[in-house]
Amino acid sequence: MEKKYAILLFSKPPVPGRVKTRLTHVNGGKFTPEQAAEFFKRSLWDVCELCMWCIDDLNAANEAERKNNSGAPKRTYDLIVSTTPKESIPLIKEALEEVGNWPHNIKYMYDHGATFDEHFDNAIREIFDDGYEALVSIGADIPTMPRSHISQAFQWLDYFKEVTGESGFVVAPCQECGSSLIGLNFDTPINNQGIYYNMDGIPALDGYVQKFKDSGVPCAYLTPVADVDEMSDLAHCLSCARALQQCAKFQTGIYYPRRLLEWADWMGITSVAKPNENHDPRQYIDDVDPDKTGAEAPALDAEETEGHIK
């Protein structure tokens, strides 16, 4: 018995003026359109490499499963990159082939519809019509996606289907009440209509939660992962990426976006913090005359907190 699974990666071709325009000067960012496109291409490369690592992890897990249980199915995993329109497929394929030969085959498709909700549902439907058991979907602009998230998402979907006997859903939020990852079984009765495009002001994550409640579908939650749309998002991304790079020397199972970091270092891009003059009252507790409070208390140096790009 064989079951096949898909990692669905949504992406646009890394063409200047078509990707990450909120990072460009014209929209208040710090990049030229060419630099924004280069950032996105590097992120695409790293996310694809992450998926390759995850396929290796999943294949190894299935090998161990079949060794311990002769009745366990053979599980295979494909990376499917979806773009739009159809004419974009050669462009994104060309961008990925700049890296060279990938360790696993990459399949390409195009999605279509009037809204992203329709694009999402059409791509998912086509994949399941092709006989896939379950899929996990991520975006190309989330280079710090944990390696374990994708594997855990598939594990939850298999648990829901094979242990509880129900089809389920997995979600990891992003930093803005949206999603950075979703996963579902082929017959999970949830679609994306009204999730990313609605007129009621309902955030995507809340929209999914309401669908869980209405349908009774079992669901699993993974920790949030930030995507990159604004310059502040990029500052957060680079700080996390550099932390991952250092921790990978000592912590197993860590993937860090090396191509993005190489480009950021070459560009001289660093995360900086603006001084924050809002002090916590506790700073006046230690080593301060108890008779002095408020304005009479000594002023301390401003703390640096939120990150920005320099």
SEMIDO-773283 format. One record per residue (C-alpha): residue in one letter; x, y, z. Coordinates in pm, whole numbers, padded with zeros to 5 digits, always signed. Each point is the difference from the previous one (the first is absolute). Example, Ala and Ser with C-alpha at 12.3 -4.5 7.8 and 13.67 -1.06 7.14 Angstrom:
BEGIN
A+01230-00450+00780/S+00137+00344-00066/
! end
This chain:
BEGIN
M+00000+00000+00000/E+00131+00344-00094/K-00117+00345+00100/K+00131+00318-00155/Y+00018+00342+00160/A+00073+00350-00130/I+00183+00303+00130/L-00172+00285-00181/L+00216+00311-00035/F-00171+00313-00130/S+00233+00243-00173/K+00025+00271-00259/P+00299+00027-00234/P+00268+00223+00157/V-00045+00276-00256/P+00072+00365+00097/G-00319+00195+00051/R-00213-00314+00044/V+00112-00127+00339/K+00045+00154+00345/T-00091+00349-00118/R-00060+00114+00359/L+00375-00034+00055/T+00075+00255-00274/H+00065+00373+00025/V-00324+00093-00176/N-00197-00165+00280/G+00207+00122+00292/G+00257-00280+00000/K+00376+00014-00049/F+00050-00221-00307/T-00005+00055-00373/P-00237-00232-00190/E+00306-00203-00104/Q+00116-00039+00359/A-00348-00100+00118/A-00014-00263-00275/E+00344-00130+00098/F-00111-00030+00361/F-00304-00198-00112/K+00207-00228-00224/R+00238-00076+00287/S-00296-00073+00225/L-00151-00227-00266/W+00327-00193-00027/D+00025-00044+00376/V-00363-00107+00042/C+00044-00256-00279/E+00312-00134+00168/L-00192-00021+00328/C-00264-00207-00178/M+00270-00233-00132/W+00130-00054+00352/C-00353-00068+00121/I-00056-00259-00275/D+00317-00175+00120/D-00131+00010+00359/L-00340-00136-00103/N+00151-00276-00213/A+00222-00107+00289/A-00297-00001+00237/N-00200-00218-00240/E+00291-00240-00040/A+00014-00041+00378/E-00379-00037+00015/R+00000-00279-00259/K+00289-00174+00172/N-00198-00013+00324/N-00335-00074-00163/S-00015-00220-00309/G-00354+00121-00071/A+00090+00368-00009/P-00047+00173-00336/K+00282+00134-00213/R-00032+00377+00016/T+00148+00218-00275/Y+00033+00378+00001/D+00011+00248-00288/L+00083+00368-00006/I-00246+00184-00224/V+00063+00366-00082/S-00312+00187-00109/T+00012+00338-00170/T-00221+00219-00214/P-00066+00051-00286/K+00101-00306-00202/E+00259+00209-00187/S+00186+00049+00330/I+00097-00367+00028/P+00313+00029-00222/L+00111+00309+00195/I-00024-00161+00342/K+00150-00323-00131/E+00293+00197-00139/A+00048+00175+00336/L+00010-00331+00187/E+00233-00160-00252/E+00258+00272+00074/V+00079-00201+00313/G+00086-00309-00203/N-00131-00350+00052/W-00239-00042+00289/P+00013-00331+00193/H-00369-00063-00067/N-00213+00074-00303/I-00207+00320-00002/K-00341-00003-00165/Y-00155+00319-00138/M-00358+00112-00043/Y-00193+00323-00035/D-00292+00118+00210/H-00287+00217-00117/G-00306+00188+00122/A-00138+00344+00076/T+00137+00010+00356/F+00277-00173+00192/D-00270-00206+00171/E-00094-00141-00339/H+00363-00045-00104/F+00064-00191+00323/D-00305-00225-00032/N+00059-00071-00370/A+00362-00105+00062/I-00100-00222+00292/R-00281-00159-00201/E+00231-00079-00292/I+00255-00162+00229/F-00257-00217+00176/D-00157-00094-00335/D+00343-00137-00088/G-00024-00252+00284/Y+00188+00166+00284/E-00093-00104+00353/A+00075+00332+00170/L+00190+00322-00058/V+00181+00264+00198/S+00019+00348-00151/I+00246+00280+00074/G+00112+00319-00172/A+00335+00087-00154/D+00039+00309+00221/I+00043-00186+00331/P+00372-00091+00005/T+00006-00067+00376/M-00270-00269-00015/P+00110-00268+00251/R+00108-00325-00155/S-00214-00186+00254/H-00322+00183-00092/I-00045-00173-00334/S+00075-00345+00140/Q-00229+00054+00298/A-00280+00122-00226/F+00008-00323-00201/Q+00019-00204+00320/W-00312+00171+00133/L-00188-00060-00324/D+00091-00371+00007/Y-00103-00016+00366/F-00339+00156-00069/K-00067-00230-00296/E+00151-00327+00115/V-00050+00011+00378/T-00314+00207+00059/G-00157-00092-00333/E-00074+00364-00082/S+00146+00244-00248/G+00170+00295+00163/F+00165+00335-00045/V+00330+00148+00117/V+00081+00370+00025/A+00297+00210+00102/P-00076+00374+00026/C+00213+00280-00135/Q+00070+00323+00190/E-00308+00184-00128/C-00291-00232+00086/G+00045-00187-00325/S+00161-00336-00073/S+00353-00107-00082/L-00087-00368-00049/I-00315-00201-00052/G-00049-00372-00047/L-00301-00215-00074/N-00105-00349-00106/F-00149-00061-00343/D-00355-00011+00138/T+00023+00263+00272/P-00327+00196-00032/I+00159+00345+00019/N+00075+00240-00284/N+00161+00344-00015/Q-00303+00199-00109/G-00029+00317+00208/I+00336-00058+00167/Y+00244+00232-00174/Y-00252+00219-00180/N-00308+00100+00195/M-00195+00321+00056/D-00065-00058+00370/G+00346+00082+00134/I+00056-00353+00134/P+00370-00096+00021/A+00095-00318-00183/L+00086-00191+00317/D-00335+00089+00157/G-00171-00106-00322/Y+00161-00342+00019/V-00093-00035+00367/Q-00362+00075-00079/K+00004-00266-00272/F+00142-00249+00255/K-00284+00079+00237/D-00271-00018-00265/S+00122-00328-00149/G+00131-00174+00312/V+00318-00087-00190/P+00289-00102+00229/C+00281+00252-00019/A+00361+00040+00110/Y+00187+00322+00078/L+00369+00061-00069/T+00192+00299+00133/P-00013+00325-00203/V+00257+00075-00270/A+00040+00347-00152/D-00010+00061-00373/V+00172+00303-00156/D-00210+00279-00145/E+00129+00317+00170/M+00349+00119+00092/S-00071-00067+00368/D-00085-00359-00097/L+00337-00029-00172/A+00177+00131+00311/H-00171-00269+00206/C+00080-00264-00263/L+00370+00083-00011/S+00031+00005+00379/C-00164-00343+00017/A+00206-00133-00291/R+00327+00103+00165/A-00111-00159+00326/L-00084-00321-00188/Q+00338+00006-00172/Q+00183+00014+00332/C-00225-00251+00176/A+00033-00248-00287/K+00358-00056+00113/F-00128-00159+00320/Q-00369-00085-00050/T-00107-00288-00223/G-00285+00031-00248/I+00061+00368-00072/Y-00024+00147-00347/Y+00108+00358-00064/P-00041+00201-00324/R+00365+00016-00103/R-00051+00149-00345/L-00203+00287+00139/L+00261+00065+00269/E+00284-00005-00253/W-00181+00265-00204/A-00088+00211+00305/D+00362-00009+00119/W+00124+00092-00347/M-00248+00289-00009/G+00100+00108+00351/I-00358-00031+00126/T-00036-00017+00376/S-00287+00022+00246/V+00016+00303+00229/A-00219+00120+00284/K-00135+00346+00064/P+00039+00135+00354/N-00308-00051+00213/E-00057+00275+00257/N-00287-00180+00173/H+00150-00127+00325/D-00140-00267+00224/P-00061+00143+00350/R+00209-00279+00151/Q+00315+00180-00112/Y-00059+00248+00283/I-00009-00267+00269/D+00367-00091+00030/D+00272+00244+00113/V-00239+00295+00015/D-00074+00224+00294/P-00343-00123+00123/D-00104+00360+00064/K+00041+00084-00369/T-00262-00111-00249/G-00129+00091-00343/A+00177+00295-00161/E+00247+00025+00289/A+00135-00348-00067/P+00322-00023-00204/A-00047-00045-00375/L+00150-00318-00144/D+00124-00070-00351/A-00270-00085-00250/E-00043-00367-00075/E+00008-00137-00355/T-00281-00234-00097/E-00182-00036-00331/G+00207-00091-00301/H+00038+00191-00327/I+00222-00031-00304/K+00317+00197-00047/
! end
